[in-house]
Amino acid sequence: MSTTQTVERQQVIDRAAALLGADPARAEAEIRVALAAAPKDPRALLIFASARRRLGFAAEALAVLAPLAAAFPKAALTQYELGLCLAATGDATGAAAAFRAATTAHPDLADAWKALGDLLFADGDAAGAQDAFAQHARAAVTDPKLKPAALALYRRDFRTAEALLRQHLATAPATGAALRLLGEVFLRQERYDEAEPVFARAVSVEPDHAGGRFSYASVLFRQQNAARALPIVEGLLAARPDEAAYLNLYAALLSLIGDDDKVIALYEGLLARYPKQAPIWLNYAHALKTVGRQADALSAYRRCIALSPPSGDAWWGLANLKLAVFDAGDVATMTALLAQPGLSPDDKLNLYFALGKAAEDAGDDDRAFETYAQGAALRRVQRPYDADRVTQDRRRAEALFTPSFFAERRDVGDPSPDPIFIVGLPRSGSTLIEQILASHSKVQGTMELPTLGLIARTLDLESRGRGGEGLPDALAGLSSSRFAELGAQYLDEARIYRRGDEPLFIDKMPNNFRHIGLMHLILPRARIIDARRHPMAACFSAFKQHFAQGQGFSYDLADLGRYYADYVALMGHIDQVLPGRVHRVIYEDLVETVETEVRRLLNYCGLDFEPACLRFYENTRAVRTVSSEQVRRPIYRDGLDHWRRFEAHLGPLKDSLGAALETWRGERPAPTG
């Protein structure tokens, strides 16, 4: 063959390779010409096989590829294509081996890592899939200047990766790949406040980069900001509607806004494709629990455990059904799992909390407390908590919030009366109050909305960015118009959580009491309800509850006592400077005199009495908190003094509560409406 013919054949091969992705039929036609002249050309054979696979003839392609891969075992692209053909013909084991051969031959072949991750994900190997996807992210970085940072990130050497990326961005601040990598550094360390603006910048630099948009939506989800994340994920799904990662994040976001039917349908669709994926079974179980399908949730948790026995989340999910579901075999299994080396801290602490519930159900209170304490100690290491800062913030609020401060800012916010805020400590009856109110024809129960907290965080960061003290002091410098704008912003961002046409809706984020001054100023006509329970009962109930997120104060008895005392002090101050603004419901009073307390509550909210509010347990609405099962039955007295069974262990809690142990009821001022 002449040199000219050789050049022409190479041109044909190049042309066919360029056509593969967009038009495999034309690529096949072109490559047949090259193969007619050189039937053993390995590159031409590879392109031919790839074209046949893309056209739906994987078995034919495999017949070409198998001998080609055997002849060239270190040819990464050939091994990659072989893996795709084997996967298409149902040989997952052979496909995984081929993908591993491809990545061994060429560690930076990003597509092979992605294909391996997808294969392992479908096979239920969550850890292997996660590592393959991390390798894909590393290999996808093509800029040689960024490869050291990508490698450091893959190795979880976050300090080195951050230093290298900051150095690069100092001279090239609009580098999308560097911004995405830096965002990942922050995201993997749960530094969400820092990750969010970095990903936002990356998306603005390269708006069409799907990975950057997905990461941006992920960090927004981590901050419970569904309103901003949902449009991003919906855009990603428009381009790739079957991408499992997108669908899983979409379901998680829809769960945040309470679109439960769609959430369950999404998980069922994913499980039909990936029945071996334990994490999807776990999320499915959580969704079933939310809508009250308790038996189905139990089965889904059990299925997750069967696929992944060390899944602490699933064991704790079973415990959180608030049923005595554990038998001796379960206890033995969980105990054995805790003795296994290599168990993740998250799985370990969840198992401790689940074992604590099993011991408590069995009446072994000493063992239960010891096990709860072990889980709490692990969680506290993960989530350091600064009790002094909370006390300082409370004192700053008391200094700022004077009668004259509020008088000078009277009615400066949005005049809407729509929100009903329920604040207090977790496990203090807020879900019960929500269920009672949500049984009224004019009130919609939503969930614990992140909206006010996100506004508070923005104000705090703005102030500190200017060298200020942050919240609450930053409120002193806001104009009247800004308060009104923030109130309107809250209502706009909360709209995504509202389903029906009821005029009022509930936001029951307990920790919003820390933003009560902001709440009053931006929404002066909103109702505010303080759900309060005996401090020993509330605090111990929180201590033995492993919360999905937040509540860092709840993993140490002394921290719990201080937090409760700070809460009581701040709310007492608000009673003095804004008398009657807050309506207090004492859980113990509600249990003892239900109708009296319900009528007081409705009167404060400007609502007529409706008998359905006394039959709240008949309400079939979804409930997302750990009290979901309790509010689906009539009020009962059993839990009022449950904490006394553990009183011998609660000395640090009593000591840190101090005077709050006696003054916790506070005053109950007459409501102003």
C-alpha positions in Angstrom: 0.0 0.0 0.0 1.4 3.4 -1.0 2.0 6.2 1.4 -0.8 8.1 -0.2 -3.2 5.2 0.3 -2.1 4.9 3.9 -2.7 8.6 4.5 -6.1 8.4 2.9 -7.0 5.4 5.1 -6.0 7.2 8.2 -8.1 10.1 7.2 -11.1 7.8 6.7 -10.5 6.3 10.2 -10.2 9.8 11.7 -13.4 10.9 10.0 -15.2 7.7 11.3 -14.0 8.3 14.8 -15.3 11.9 14.7 -18.7 10.6 13.6 -19.1 7.9 16.3 -20.9 10.0 18.9 -23.3 11.9 16.7 -23.9 9.4 13.8 -22.7 5.9 14.4 -24.3 4.6 11.2 -22.3 6.9 9.1 -19.2 6.1 11.2 -19.7 2.4 10.4 -20.1 3.1 6.7 -16.9 5.1 6.7 -14.9 2.5 8.7 -16.0 -0.4 6.5 -14.1 1.4 3.7 -10.9 1.4 5.8 -11.4 -2.2 6.9 -11.8 -3.3 3.3 -8.2 -2.1 2.7 -6.8 -3.2 6.0 -9.1 -5.7 7.7 -6.8 -6.2 10.7 -6.2 -2.5 11.6 -6.8 -2.5 15.4 -8.0 1.1 15.5 -10.5 0.5 12.6 -11.7 -2.6 14.3 -12.3 -0.7 17.6 -14.3 2.0 15.8 -16.3 -0.6 13.9 -17.1 -2.4 17.1 -18.1 0.8 18.9 -20.4 1.8 16.0 -22.1 -1.6 16.1 -22.6 -1.4 19.9 -24.1 2.1 19.6 -26.5 0.9 16.9 -27.7 -1.9 19.2 -25.6 -4.8 18.1 -23.5 -5.4 21.2 -23.1 -9.1 20.6 -21.7 -8.6 17.2 -19.4 -5.9 18.6 -18.2 -8.3 21.3 -17.2 -10.9 18.7 -14.8 -8.3 17.2 -13.6 -6.9 20.5 -12.9 -10.0 22.5 -9.9 -11.1 20.3 -8.8 -7.5 19.9 -8.7 -7.0 23.7 -6.9 -10.3 24.1 -4.2 -9.2 21.6 -3.9 -5.8 23.2 -4.5 -6.2 26.9 -3.0 -2.8 27.8 -5.0 -0.8 25.2 -7.2 1.2 27.5 -9.8 2.3 24.9 -10.2 -1.2 23.7 -10.7 -2.5 27.2 -13.1 0.3 27.9 -15.2 -0.5 24.8 -15.1 -4.2 25.7 -16.5 -3.3 29.1 -19.3 -1.4 27.5 -20.2 -4.3 25.3 -20.0 -6.8 28.1 -22.3 -4.6 30.2 -24.7 -4.3 27.3 -24.9 -8.1 26.9 -25.5 -8.6 30.7 -22.0 -9.7 31.8 -21.5 -7.3 34.7 -18.5 -9.2 36.1 -16.7 -9.3 32.8 -17.5 -5.6 32.3 -16.1 -4.6 35.6 -12.9 -6.5 34.9 -12.6 -4.8 31.5 -13.1 -1.3 33.0 -10.5 -2.0 35.7 -8.1 -3.1 33.0 -8.8 0.1 31.2 -8.2 2.3 34.2 -5.1 0.3 35.1 -3.7 0.9 31.7 -4.7 4.6 31.6 -5.5 5.9 35.1 -6.8 9.2 33.7 -9.4 7.6 31.4 -12.3 9.4 33.0 -15.1 7.7 31.0 -13.9 4.3 32.2 -14.0 5.3 35.8 -17.5 6.7 35.3 -18.6 3.4 33.6 -17.1 1.4 36.4 -18.9 3.5 39.0 -22.2 3.1 37.3 -21.7 -0.7 37.1 -20.8 -1.0 40.8 -23.7 1.3 41.8 -26.1 -0.9 40.0 -24.6 -4.0 41.7 -25.1 -2.4 45.1 -21.4 -1.8 45.8 -21.9 1.7 47.2 -18.4 2.1 48.5 -16.8 0.9 45.3 -19.0 3.1 43.2 -18.2 6.1 45.4 -14.4 5.5 44.9 -14.8 5.1 41.2 -16.8 8.3 40.9 -14.2 10.1 42.9 -11.5 8.7 40.5 -13.7 10.0 37.6 -13.8 13.4 39.1 -10.0 13.4 39.5 -9.3 12.0 36.0 -11.8 14.5 34.4 -9.4 17.4 35.4 -7.3 17.8 32.2 -5.4 20.9 33.0 -1.9 19.8 34.1 -1.7 22.7 36.5 -4.7 21.5 38.4 -3.9 17.7 38.5 -1.9 17.9 41.7 -4.9 19.6 43.5 -7.3 17.0 42.0 -5.1 14.2 43.3 -4.8 15.8 46.8 -8.6 16.1 46.8 -9.1 12.4 45.9 -6.7 11.5 48.7 -8.7 13.6 51.1 -5.7 15.8 51.7 -7.9 18.9 51.9 -5.3 21.3 53.3 -3.0 20.7 50.3 -5.8 20.8 47.8 -7.1 24.1 49.2 -3.7 25.7 49.2 -2.9 24.7 45.6 -6.3 25.8 44.4 -6.2 29.2 46.2 -2.7 29.8 44.7 -4.1 29.0 41.2 -7.2 31.1 41.6 -5.1 34.1 42.8 -3.7 34.4 39.3 -6.6 32.9 37.3 -9.8 33.7 39.3 -12.2 32.7 36.4 -11.0 29.1 36.1 -14.2 27.0 36.2 -12.3 23.7 37.0 -10.4 25.3 39.8 -13.5 26.8 41.3 -15.3 23.5 41.1 -12.4 21.7 42.8 -12.3 24.3 45.6 -16.0 23.9 46.1 -15.6 20.2 46.4 -12.9 20.7 49.0 -15.3 22.7 51.1 -18.3 20.4 50.4 -16.5 17.3 51.6 -15.6 19.0 54.8 -19.2 20.2 55.3 -18.0 23.8 55.0 -21.3 24.7 53.2 -21.2 28.4 53.8 -17.9 28.6 51.9 -18.8 26.0 49.3 -22.0 27.8 48.1 -20.5 31.0 46.7 -17.6 29.1 45.1 -19.9 26.8 43.2 -22.1 29.8 42.3 -19.1 31.5 40.8 -18.1 28.3 39.0 -21.6 28.1 37.4 -21.4 31.7 36.4 -18.1 31.1 34.7 -19.2 27.8 33.0 -23.0 27.7 33.1 -23.2 24.7 30.8 -21.0 22.4 33.0 -23.4 19.8 34.3 -21.1 18.6 37.1 -20.7 22.1 38.4 -24.4 22.7 38.4 -25.0 19.4 40.2 -22.5 20.2 42.9 -24.0 23.6 43.3 -27.5 22.1 43.8 -26.0 19.5 46.2 -24.6 22.2 48.5 -27.9 24.1 48.4 -29.6 20.9 49.4 -27.2 20.5 52.3 -28.4 23.9 53.5 -32.1 22.9 53.0 -32.4 25.5 50.2 -34.9 23.7 48.0 -36.2 26.8 46.4 -32.9 27.6 44.7 -31.8 24.0 44.1 -34.9 22.6 42.5 -34.7 24.6 39.2 -31.1 23.6 38.8 -31.8 19.9 39.1 -34.9 20.2 36.9 -32.7 21.7 34.2 -30.2 18.8 34.6 -32.9 16.3 34.3 -34.3 17.9 31.2 -31.0 17.0 29.5 -30.5 13.6 31.1 -33.8 12.4 32.5 -32.5 8.9 33.5 -29.4 10.0 35.4 -29.7 8.2 38.8 -27.7 10.9 40.7 -29.9 13.6 39.4 -33.1 11.7 40.2 -31.9 10.8 43.7 -31.1 14.5 44.5 -34.4 15.5 42.9 -36.3 13.2 45.2 -34.4 14.5 48.3 -35.3 18.1 47.3 -38.9 17.3 46.7 -38.9 15.7 50.2 -37.8 19.0 51.6 -40.9 20.7 50.2 -43.3 17.9 51.0 -44.1 16.6 47.6 -44.4 13.1 49.1 -46.3 11.2 46.4 -43.7 12.2 43.8 -40.9 11.4 46.1 -42.1 7.9 46.7 -42.7 7.4 42.9 -39.2 8.5 42.2 -37.7 6.1 44.7 -39.8 3.3 43.4 -38.6 4.0 39.9 -35.0 4.0 41.0 -35.4 0.8 43.0 -36.9 -0.9 39.9 -33.6 -0.1 38.1 -31.2 -0.5 41.1 -32.8 -3.0 43.5 -29.5 -3.7 45.2 -28.9 -0.1 46.2 -29.2 0.0 50.0 -29.1 3.8 50.3 -32.1 4.1 48.0 -34.0 1.6 50.1 -33.1 3.8 53.1 -34.4 7.0 51.6 -37.5 5.1 50.4 -38.1 3.9 54.0 -37.8 7.4 55.3 -40.4 8.7 52.8 -42.8 5.9 53.7 -42.5 6.7 57.4 -43.3 10.3 56.6 -46.6 9.5 55.1 -47.6 7.0 57.8 -47.0 3.8 55.8 -45.4 2.3 58.9 -45.5 -1.4 57.8 -44.0 -0.6 54.4 -41.4 1.6 56.0 -40.4 -1.2 58.3 -40.0 -3.6 55.4 -37.9 -1.1 53.4 -35.6 -0.6 56.4 -35.2 -4.3 56.7 -34.5 -4.6 53.0 -31.8 -2.0 53.4 -30.2 -3.9 56.3 -30.3 -7.1 54.3 -28.3 -5.5 51.6 -26.0 -3.6 53.9 -26.0 -5.0 57.5 -23.8 -2.2 58.9 -26.2 0.5 57.8 -26.6 2.4 61.0 -29.0 4.8 59.5 -31.4 1.9 58.7 -31.1 0.4 62.2 -31.8 3.9 63.7 -34.7 4.3 61.2 -36.3 1.2 62.7 -35.8 2.5 66.2 -37.3 5.8 65.1 -40.6 4.1 64.2 -41.1 4.3 67.9 -42.2 0.6 68.0 -40.6 -2.2 70.0 -39.3 -3.7 66.7 -36.0 -5.2 67.9 -35.7 -8.8 69.0 -32.8 -10.6 70.6 -31.4 -11.5 67.2 -31.4 -7.8 66.2 -29.6 -6.8 69.4 -27.0 -9.5 68.9 -26.5 -8.4 65.3 -26.0 -4.7 66.2 -23.7 -5.6 69.0 -21.6 -7.7 66.7 -21.5 -5.0 64.1 -20.1 -2.5 66.7 -17.2 -4.9 67.3 -16.3 -5.0 63.6 -13.2 -3.0 62.7 -13.6 -0.4 60.0 -17.1 0.5 60.9 -17.7 4.2 60.0 -18.3 6.7 62.8 -21.8 7.5 61.4 -22.8 3.8 61.3 -21.4 3.3 64.8 -23.2 6.2 66.5 -26.5 5.2 64.8 -26.1 1.7 66.1 -25.5 3.0 69.6 -28.7 5.0 69.5 -30.6 2.1 68.1 -29.2 -0.3 70.8 -30.2 2.3 73.4 -33.8 2.3 72.1 -33.7 -1.6 72.2 -32.5 -1.6 75.8 -35.0 1.1 76.9 -37.9 -0.9 75.3 -36.6 -3.9 77.3 -36.6 -2.0 80.5 -32.8 -2.0 81.0 -32.6 1.7 81.7 -29.0 1.7 82.9 -27.8 0.0 79.8 -30.0 2.2 77.6 -28.5 5.4 79.1 -24.9 4.1 78.7 -25.5 3.2 75.1 -27.2 6.5 74.3 -24.3 8.3 75.9 -21.8 6.4 73.8 -23.6 7.4 70.6 -23.9 11.0 71.8 -20.2 11.2 72.6 -19.3 10.1 69.0 -21.7 12.7 67.5 -20.4 15.5 69.7 -16.9 14.8 68.3 -18.3 15.2 64.8 -20.4 18.3 65.6 -18.4 20.5 68.1 -20.7 22.9 69.9 -19.9 26.2 71.5 -22.2 26.8 74.4 -20.5 30.0 75.4 -21.3 31.5 72.0 -25.0 30.7 72.3 -25.0 32.4 75.7 -23.2 35.4 74.4 -25.7 35.7 71.5 -28.6 35.6 73.9 -27.1 38.3 76.1 -26.4 40.5 73.0 -30.1 40.0 72.0 -31.3 41.0 75.4 -29.1 44.1 75.3 -30.4 45.1 71.9 -34.1 44.2 72.2 -35.5 47.0 74.4 -39.0 48.3 74.4 -37.7 51.5 72.7 -35.9 49.4 70.0 -39.1 47.7 69.0 -41.2 50.8 69.4 -39.0 52.7 66.9 -39.5 49.8 64.4 -43.2 49.2 64.9 -44.8 47.5 62.0 -41.8 48.0 59.7 -42.1 44.5 58.2 -44.4 42.8 55.7 -48.0 43.1 57.0 -49.0 39.5 56.0 -50.6 37.5 58.8 -50.0 34.2 57.0 -47.2 32.5 59.0 -47.6 30.7 62.4 -44.2 30.1 63.9 -43.8 27.4 66.5 -40.5 27.6 68.4 -38.9 26.0 71.4 -36.7 23.0 72.0 -37.1 19.8 70.0 -39.2 17.1 71.7 -41.3 19.7 73.5 -44.6 19.1 71.8 -44.2 21.3 68.7 -45.3 18.5 66.4 -48.4 17.9 68.4 -49.3 21.7 68.3 -48.7 21.7 64.6 -50.9 18.7 64.1 -53.7 20.3 66.1 -53.5 23.6 64.1 -53.1 21.8 60.8 -56.4 20.0 61.5 -58.1 23.4 61.2 -59.7 24.3 57.9 -57.8 27.5 57.6 -54.3 26.3 58.5 -51.8 24.3 56.5 -49.1 22.3 58.2 -45.9 22.4 56.3 -42.7 21.4 58.1 -39.6 22.8 59.8 -38.8 25.4 57.2 -35.2 26.5 56.8 -36.3 29.8 55.3 -35.9 32.2 58.3 -32.6 30.6 59.2 -31.3 31.2 55.7 -32.3 34.8 55.9 -30.6 35.1 59.3 -27.5 33.5 58.0 -27.3 35.9 55.0 -27.7 38.9 57.3 -25.1 37.6 59.7 -22.6 37.0 56.9 -23.2 40.4 55.4 -22.6 42.1 58.7 -19.4 40.2 59.4 -18.2 40.8 55.9 -18.3 44.5 56.7 -16.5 44.0 60.0 -19.6 44.0 62.1 -20.8 41.8 64.9 -23.3 39.8 62.9 -26.7 39.0 64.3 -28.5 40.2 66.3 -26.6 43.5 66.3 -26.9 43.9 62.6 -30.7 44.4 63.0 -30.0 47.9 64.4 -28.6 49.1 61.1 -31.4 47.9 58.8 -33.8 50.3 57.2 -37.5 50.0 57.5 -37.7 49.1 53.8 -35.2 46.3 54.3 -37.3 44.7 57.0 -40.3 44.8 54.7 -38.2 43.3 51.9 -37.0 40.5 54.1 -40.6 39.7 55.2 -41.7 39.5 51.6 -38.6 37.4 50.8 -39.6 35.0 53.6 -43.2 34.7 52.2 -42.0 34.2 48.7 -39.4 31.5 49.5 -41.9 29.7 51.8 -44.5 29.5 49.1 -42.8 26.4 47.6 -43.8 24.5 50.8 -47.5 25.5 50.6 -49.8 23.0 48.9 -53.4 24.0 49.5 -55.3 27.3 49.6 -55.5 27.7 53.4 -54.8 31.3 54.4 -52.4 30.4 57.2 -49.4 28.1 57.3 -47.1 26.7 60.0 -43.4 27.0 60.2 -42.3 24.8 63.1 -38.5 25.1 63.1 -37.8 24.9 66.9 -34.5 26.8 66.9 -36.1 29.8 65.3 -36.5 31.2 68.8 -32.9 32.4 68.4 -34.1 34.6 65.6 -37.2 35.8 67.4 -36.3 39.5 67.1 -35.8 39.2 63.3 -39.0 37.2 63.1 -41.1 39.9 64.8 -39.5 42.7 62.8 -39.9 41.3 59.3 -43.4 39.8 60.0 -45.0 41.8 62.8 -48.5 40.1 62.3 -47.2 36.6 62.2 -48.2 34.4 65.2 -45.5 33.1 67.4 -46.1 30.0 69.6 -43.6 28.9 72.2 -43.9 25.1 72.7 -42.5 24.4 76.2 -42.0 21.2 78.2 -40.5 20.4 81.6 -36.8 20.8 81.1 -35.8 17.4 82.4 -38.3 15.7 80.1 -37.5 17.8 77.0 -33.7 17.7 77.4 -33.5 14.0 78.1 -35.8 13.2 75.2 -33.5 15.3 73.0 -30.4 13.6 74.4 -31.5 10.1 73.4 -32.6 11.3 69.9 -30.1 11.2 67.1 -31.2 14.1 64.9 -30.5 13.9 61.2 -28.8 17.3 61.3 -28.3 20.3 63.5 -29.1 20.2 67.3 -25.4 20.1 68.2 -26.3 21.1 71.8 -28.3 17.9 72.3 -25.3 15.5 72.6 -24.1 16.6 76.0 -26.2 16.9 79.1 -24.5 20.0 80.4 -24.8 21.7 76.9 -28.5 20.7 76.9 -29.1 22.4 80.2 -27.4 25.6 79.2 -29.2 25.7 75.9 -32.6 25.3 77.7 -31.7 27.9 80.2 -30.6 30.4 77.5 -33.9 29.7 75.6 -36.0 30.3 78.7 -34.1 33.5 79.5 -34.4 34.9 76.0 -38.1 34.1 75.7 -38.7 35.6 79.2 -37.0 38.8 78.0 -39.3 38.9 74.9 -42.3 38.5 77.3 -41.1 41.7 79.1 -40.3 43.9 76.1 -43.1 42.6 73.8 -45.8 41.5 76.3 -48.4 39.2 74.8 -46.5 38.9 71.5 -45.7 35.2 72.1 -48.3 32.5 73.0 -46.9 29.8 75.3 -48.2 26.3 75.3 -47.0 24.1 78.2 -47.0 20.5 77.0 -48.0 19.2 80.4 -51.0 21.5 80.5 -52.0 20.5 77.0 -51.9 16.8 78.0 -54.0 17.4 81.1 -56.6 19.9 79.7 -56.6 19.4 76.0 -59.7 21.3 75.0 -58.9 24.3 77.2 -55.4 24.7 75.8 -56.6 24.1 72.2 -59.2 26.9 72.6 -56.6 29.2 74.0 -54.3 28.4 71.1 -57.0 28.9 68.4 -58.1 32.2 70.0 -54.5 33.5 69.9 -54.3 32.6 66.2 -57.6 34.4 65.5 -59.3 31.2 64.6 -62.8 29.9 65.4 -62.9 26.6 67.3 -63.3 23.5 65.1 -63.9 20.0 66.6 -61.4 18.5 64.2 -58.6 20.2 66.2 -59.4 17.8 69.0 -59.4 14.9 66.6 -56.0 15.8 65.3 -54.9 12.1 65.3 -57.4 11.5 62.4 -55.4 13.9 60.2 -53.6 11.9 57.5 -51.1 14.6 56.6 -47.4 13.8 56.2 -45.3 14.4 59.3 -41.6 14.7 59.0 -40.3 14.9 62.6 -39.4 12.1 65.0 -42.8 12.6 66.7 -44.7 11.5 63.6 -46.1 8.3 65.1 -47.1 9.9 68.4 -49.4 12.5 66.8 -51.2 9.8 64.9 -53.0 8.7 68.1 -54.9 10.5 70.9 -52.9 12.4 73.6 -51.6 10.1 76.3 -49.9 10.8 79.6 -47.4 7.9 79.5 -44.4 10.0 78.6 -44.8 12.9 81.0 -42.5 11.5 83.7 -40.6 9.0 81.6 -37.4 10.9 82.3 -37.5 9.9 86.0 -36.5 6.3 85.1 -33.1 7.8 84.1 -32.9 10.5 86.8 -29.9 8.9 88.5 -27.8 9.6 85.3 -29.1 13.2 84.8 -27.1 15.1 87.4 -25.1 17.2 84.9 -28.3 18.2 83.2 -29.9 19.4 86.5 -26.7 21.3 87.5 -26.5 23.2 84.2 -30.2 24.1 84.1 -29.8 26.1 87.3 -32.7 28.3 88.1 -34.5 27.3 84.9 -35.3 24.0 86.6 -37.7 26.0 88.8 -38.7 28.9 86.6 -39.1 27.1 83.3 -42.8 27.8 83.0 -42.3 31.5 82.9 -45.3 33.8 82.6 -48.2 33.2 80.3 -49.3 36.7 79.3 -52.7 37.2 77.8 -52.5 37.0 74.0 -52.8 40.2 72.0 -53.8 38.4 68.8 
